[in-house]
Amino acid sequence: MLIIGVDPGIKGGIFAMCCTDKYEYKHTVSYFSMPILESTNRIDSNKLFNIIDSIVRLGKDEEVLIILEQQQPMGKEGLTSMMTIGFNYGLVYAACAACTSATIIEYRPVNIANAVKGWTKNFVTKQKAINQQFAKYIYGKEHDIFKSIKPKRTPHEGIIDASVIAYYGMMRQKKLSINKSEEDLF
């Protein structure tokens, strides 16, 4: 199975991984920062579609699952910011939906107050530092996505969030496969 995690923000990212039939991490396929049109500070939908389409084509005969984080404005953001967030989210969703062979699952990250130590329930939190620690735990400290992380915000933080979102998708499928088999027993 090919799982693609997407953090749809301007500083977001795309992370694709393969997992085994038992829903265990196998290897990273590829990862990208969100393509941006510099002149308008909006997501470049053409490049985004090409990226997602090329990843989906890599998983030729495999089931492809896209886990898309639901974008939501923060409390004190203005109207223009909210409209931009909605517009960009729509572009990302449309680019993902254009890949007809993929299944899209929308995911809403949990608030840190609802997640014990940030690593339980749905795994993905809104706090970048916790997602980075969890990604190091999942993929190992030597993974390529950590090579250029600096104390200041970098484009790779979106990729790290997308990697944790992809891992959530894998664990979600694992849980569904277990529950489905238990239902068949009764």
Secondary structure as GFF3:
##gff-version 3
##sequence-region A 1 186
A	DSSP	beta_strand	2	7	.	.	.	ID=ss1
A	DSSP	beta_strand	13	19	.	.	.	ID=ss2
A	DSSP	beta_strand	25	33	.	.	.	ID=ss3
A	DSSP	beta_strand	36	37	.	.	.	ID=ss4
A	DSSP	beta_strand	42	43	.	.	.	ID=ss5
A	DSSP	alpha_helix	45	58	.	.	.	ID=ss6
A	DSSP	beta_strand	64	69	.	.	.	ID=ss7
A	DSSP	alpha_helix	79	97	.	.	.	ID=ss8
A	DSSP	beta_strand	102	107	.	.	.	ID=ss9
A	DSSP	three_ten_helix	112	114	.	.	.	ID=ss10
A	DSSP	three_ten_helix	116	118	.	.	.	ID=ss11
A	DSSP	alpha_helix	128	139	.	.	.	ID=ss12
A	DSSP	three_ten_helix	144	146	.	.	.	ID=ss13
A	DSSP	alpha_helix	156	185	.	.	.	ID=ss14
###
